[in-house]
Amino acid sequence: MNQSTKADHPRATNRSRPHSLAIPHQEQQADRPPHSYERWLIGKLLHLAGSPPLCFRLWNGETINTDGVTAKYTLQLSDPKALYQLVGNPNLAFGDLYSSGRLEVEGSLPDLMAALYRAVQDARERWPRWLEALWRNHSPRSTSVSEARDNIHHHYDLGNDFYSLWLDKAEMQYTCAYYEEAGLSLEQAQLAKLEHVCRKLRLKPGQTVVEAGCGWGGLARYMAREHGVKVHAYNISKEQIEFARAEARRQNLDHLINYVEDDYRNISGQYDAFVSVGMLEHVGKDNFDELAQVIKRALKPEGMALLHSIGRNRPMLMNAWIEKRIFPGAYPPSIGEFMGICESGEFSVLDVENLRLHYARTLEDWMSRFQEHESEVVEMYGEEFNRAWRMYLAGSIAAFQAGALQLFQVVFTHGQNNNLLLNRKHLYTTPAAPEAV
Amino acid sequence: MNQSTKADHPRATNRSRPHSLAIPHQEQQADRPPHSYERWLIGKLLHLAGSPPLCFRLWNGETINTDGVTAKYTLQLSDPKALYQLVGNPNLAFGDLYSSGRLEVEGSLPDLMAALYRAVQDARERWPRWLEALWRNHSPRSTSVSEARDNIHHHYDLGNDFYSLWLDKAEMQYTCAYYEEAGLSLEQAQLAKLEHVCRKLRLKPGQTVVEAGCGWGGLARYMAREHGVKVHAYNISKEQIEFARAEARRQNLDHLINYVEDDYRNISGQYDAFVSVGMLEHVGKDNFDELAQVIKRALKPEGMALLHSIGRNRPMLMNAWIEKRIFPGAYPPSIGEFMGICESGEFSVLDVENLRLHYARTLEDWMSRFQEHESEVVEMYGEEFNRAWRMYLAGSIAAFQAGALQLFQVVFTHGQNNNLLLNRKHLYTTPAAPEAV
């Protein structure tokens, strides 16, 4: 297997050894004045990015504004090379330069990122072809059975202790929460999400459920505990499965849950429900048809299926930096591609709900907790890792705020299943969130 | 314009002159015994149709069963030529033979049709290519601006008196009703549909709405009357527009509603909401992108859009007989094609609801009222027309029952609109249907 197909920062399972990103840190700050063509280049860059409300402060302290735009944010570049990296491939370099500290941001990082997303979304329509080609995000790496294991290991096996610093204390949910009412805590909203999913699946005690990509097993435990169903929950992340099993034993739920350390493609048996929350983003477009066949096989004639995934309004590659440094192999499907999965399995789509702004809110809650624990993160994995994750969380808030990413919950069933409800009232008769956690 | 691109039965706007379908009626019934290869052909036909639970009674009284299948329905063929027409192109001939009385059905027509749909759905996977080609439904005719007017005239200008025989008495809705609870009358369910649509659009008094394809204007009147909005409602059916205007005047709503006799492609202005209930089926795949651009232009930055349409689980051409005799130009989009419209307009899909079985129920209510008035229909348009419509209603019930057709309500907005609700509770706080009509 080619190393270059793997993510470029080492997996940080060894907590005692902080690591740094592959890009060398420029220790010496240049203090020469910028060349006139460098000033021109920055002006051009800002123009091509749709004139976002920001200015650049260069290595020598000089500030360059966009003509006629009031700057709400300042990007400070430590050295001339950072400028060239940014111009050459901003999608990738922005995150890398920020992570290594060669790019500093004054002002709210999520707000800056949202402003950038909005400006670029409009501006890219006017980009010439060659620029589109130069700056395009590359195709995500393979998500075949063997590669998928590496991809998932890269992100999800960072260490349960790391994630427990900033995820909810209720069920360690690393997916979009459901803030059905304003003012819910992260814990309430995550439990509301689990309940909302169970209601959409119309779970009844004694039923069987198969879950693809179960994370730390929180949904499986919730379904077993609150709805009395038997769950087979699949995951290829070893650390997560071990955590999930231990937690199920602790809660005396292990007779109801079978956590299987295996790929979703190896799911066997037939179930009353198929559920997958936050796995589809990692499945890869090439495997969508196979996923459809897996679900088709696994679902009883009257079974209900739910896929919960990050998505897009139109097909678009994942941001290069996220795909390279954070989520190897990730590809959020457009709503059309998502429906293509349902068409491929000859399913009937019953319900689609878009929870986009719920994910922005979830990420804000994660980010504020993450920031409370940054010193511990630096201790665990080093400063560059910490800054990379801060950028990842801020950029994700921005992407959901600006509409660059969506969150779709899609409910479907076999095309010939007539055991359907007349309305969706059952989702709303009582609050999905517990009163307090 | 080529006559052959128009539907093949004359428009029945002249009520005093009953008309017959183009296919000549075989007056004389053959009574010769079938040839052995004719018996073989029927066996083959039943096998290729997936061995549905029916038998054939031939022109001489001889009955032919499918091996090992108990027949619940009998198809009686009046003459040998009917058999050859059926074998040559069953999609088209079944409806035509039934309409002209050369094919009679014993047993419930909708149930027979549903059994046929189910059997054929499975069986066609095993058809050889040449058969698929022989029996395939042709592409729907053009739905360009000028052709669309003919297509719509063909069906919707049959005469308001004809439709008022069997549509609801509340608002003359010729689209899927919303039976939010079992036991609702057609009138309640149609009003519930209108209210459900208004709630999904989050209408507020004083807002402006544009409606594409307004039928007899019922939704526009409901929105104006019950939600205090101003409506521009487009339709290219002259008879419907005249009815709509008269009814709005009668209800003193004409200051709030502008019924425009024009194509949806000519919509101008910007509105708080865009709505279209039951028009997309007639738009045609070639015009989906243009429809998306029309909506994009017509919708204010925080505007809400709703498309309500018959659809499919997978792309498939309309049944040849329906497209030729009943709905010229009709093409129900698959859910993926439907989402393609939203992608094309860079919209964000917020909510999809599938009301498939509601349409089966709506059609059952229509059919039972239609059958109460068959003698009047025969009086108006003749026996063949009456039988064709009976077949159309029965076949449509069957298609929705068997999952060959879906009914999607899709809510969407501009990709950058962040004025979104946290949940869909507002659709369910009170019943959408009135207590009594």
Contacts between the chains, C-beta under 8 A, distances in Angstrom:
chain1	res1	chain2	res2	distance
A	118	B	416	6.8
A	121	B	415	7.9
A	121	B	416	7.6
A	179	B	422	5.9
A	180	B	422	6.0
A	180	B	423	4.7
A	180	B	425	7.6
A	181	B	422	6.5
A	181	B	423	7.7
A	182	B	422	6.7
A	313	B	342	7.3
A	313	B	343	6.5
A	313	B	346	6.0
A	313	B	347	6.5
A	313	B	348	5.3
A	313	B	349	7.5
A	313	B	415	5.1
A	314	B	343	4.8
A	314	B	346	6.4
A	315	B	343	7.5
A	334	B	339	7.8
A	334	B	343	6.0
A	335	B	339	4.7
A	335	B	342	6.5
A	335	B	343	6.7
A	335	B	349	5.0
A	336	B	336	5.5
A	336	B	339	4.3
A	336	B	340	5.2
A	336	B	342	7.9
A	336	B	343	5.1
A	338	B	339	7.7
A	339	B	334	7.8
A	339	B	335	4.7
A	339	B	336	4.3
A	339	B	338	7.7
A	339	B	339	5.0
A	340	B	336	5.2
A	342	B	313	7.3
A	342	B	335	6.5
A	342	B	336	7.9
A	343	B	313	6.5
A	343	B	314	4.8
A	343	B	315	7.6
A	343	B	334	6.0
A	343	B	335	6.7
A	343	B	336	5.1
A	346	B	313	6.1
A	346	B	314	6.4
A	347	B	313	6.6
A	348	B	313	5.3
A	348	B	354	6.4
A	348	B	356	6.9
A	348	B	403	6.1
A	348	B	406	6.3
A	349	B	313	7.5
A	349	B	335	5.0
A	349	B	352	6.4
A	349	B	354	6.0
A	349	B	406	7.8
A	349	B	408	7.8
A	350	B	353	7.7
A	350	B	354	4.8
A	351	B	352	6.6
A	351	B	353	6.2
A	351	B	354	7.1
A	352	B	349	6.4
A	352	B	351	6.6
A	352	B	352	3.6
A	353	B	350	7.7
A	353	B	351	6.2
A	353	B	424	7.1
A	354	B	348	6.4
A	354	B	349	6.0
A	354	B	350	4.8
A	354	B	351	7.1
A	356	B	348	6.9
A	356	B	420	7.4
A	357	B	418	6.5
A	357	B	420	5.7
A	357	B	422	7.8
A	358	B	422	7.4
A	401	B	418	7.1
A	402	B	416	7.0
A	403	B	348	6.0
A	403	B	415	4.5
A	403	B	416	5.0
A	403	B	417	7.8
A	403	B	418	7.7
A	406	B	348	6.3
A	406	B	349	7.8
A	408	B	349	7.8
A	415	B	313	5.1
A	415	B	403	4.5
A	416	B	118	7.0
A	416	B	121	7.7
A	416	B	402	7.0
A	416	B	403	5.0
A	417	B	403	7.9
A	418	B	357	6.5
A	418	B	401	7.1
A	418	B	403	7.7
A	420	B	356	7.4
A	420	B	357	5.7
A	422	B	179	5.9
A	422	B	180	6.0
A	422	B	181	6.5
A	422	B	182	6.7
A	422	B	357	7.8
A	422	B	358	7.4
A	423	B	180	4.7
A	423	B	181	7.6
A	423	B	428	7.1
A	424	B	353	7.1
A	424	B	424	7.0
A	424	B	427	7.5
A	424	B	428	7.1
A	425	B	180	7.6
A	425	B	428	4.6
A	427	B	424	7.5
A	427	B	428	8.0
A	428	B	423	7.1
A	428	B	424	7.1
A	428	B	425	4.6
A	428	B	427	8.0
A	428	B	428	4.8
